Amino acid sequence: MTEDVKVAVAEVELAMERLDLAFDQYVQGLRSSDEDSEVLDRAIKMKAAMRDSGAIYLSWARYYAGFDETPMTD
């Protein structure tokens, strides 16, 4: 795979890590506020869904870019 693809995959991986941290801060803010539990529960599920689906896509992207021998090896 070209170096451009490998660099792009690495950039997406870093962006997903930043997104997960931002969602974590959002959830922590909701926990410390008076927000109702339904909003907090939805935010927690959103954070988990983004983290998990991002990991799946990144696993395949890393595989096709030549970073990993097999997909889904986290």
N, C-alpha and C positions, 0 to 999 in steps of 0.2 A: 504494500500500500504506500502511497506517496507520503512524504513528510508533511505536506499540507493537511492531509486527512488526519494523520496522527496528532498534529498540533491542535486541530479543531476538536477532536475527541477529548483531548486533555483539557481544553478550554471549557467544553461543555461539562466535563466532570467537575471542574472547579466551580463553575456557575451553579451546578446542582448542590454542591456542598454549601455554597453561600445561601442559596434559596432555603435549604433545610435549616440553616442557622437562623435565618430571618423568620421562618415559620415558627421555630422554637421560641424565639423572642416574643413573637406575637402571642403564642399560647401562654407563655409565662406572664405576659401582660394581662391577658384575660383572667388568669388564675388570681392575680393580685388585685383585680378590679371587682366591681360589683356586678359584672356581666352575668346573665343567667346561665344556668348549667347547660342549657340546650346549645347556646352559642359556643361555649367552651367545648362541649362534646363534639360538635361539628368541626371545630377548628382542629381538634386532636386527630379526628379521622382524616381530615384534609391533609394534615402534615404527614401522617403515615402513608396515605395513598400516594402523595407526590414522591415521598422518599422511596417507596417500594417500586412504583412504576418507573421512576427515574433510574433506579438500580437495574431493572430489567433491560431497559433500552440501552443504558450505558454498557451493560455486560455484552450485549450483542454488538454494539458499536466498537467496543474494544476488541472483540473477537474478529470482526471483519477488517478492522484496521491493523490487525496483526499484533496487538498487545498481549492477548491471551491465547493459550493453546485451545481451550475449550470454553464455550459460553457458560455463564452462570456458575462461576467457581468461587464467588465471594465466600 
